[in-house]
Amino acid sequence: MASSLVENPALMKGAVKLIPKMKELNNWKQLFLTNQIVWPPCAVKFNLSSLKKESFNAKEQVGEAHARATELEKQVEDLKNEIAKQKTKKDAFEPRINVAETKISELNEKLEKLQKTNEEQNIRIRNTEHALKKAEKEKIKVQLKVARYSKELTQFHDSWLPHCLSW
């Protein structure tokens, strides 16, 4: 009860208001028990019922505060459990993350090697295409020379042979 009063200022104020009334009631009870008075006066009866109501209200507030505290403690426990579950999941994913990061770095290295190989092959292809074009030009030149030499040879052949023996 004392700890809940300290935690809840509204309960504390209610309890502080009750203390003087409780002392007065206690004094009246002492007087009544020692037979110094026969019956408590009407004001005391009224104060007594008022005190009972306030006491009941305070007890009700304390009960509500305890219920709320219990509910909050349950929520705290639930949150702690949820945090523990999430930490467990995180811990379970940690090795997978490390493996994935390792694979990513390996794949990046492979990608860099493939890009380098691709660049080298593109250079070779360009060089080969250039050489092929050059060879085609050379081939055309040689074919033209061959055609010219063939024509000259045919003319020379035709000039030495009689016309009836020529092809």
NORVENTA-V40689 format. One record per pair of residues at least 6 apart in sequence whose C-alpha atoms are under 6 Angstrom apart, sorted by the first residue. I is the first residue (numbers start at 1). J is the second residue. Records with the same first field share a line. If there is no record, write none. Layout:
# NORVENTA-V40689
I->J, J
This chain:
# NORVENTA-V40689
5->11, 12
31->37
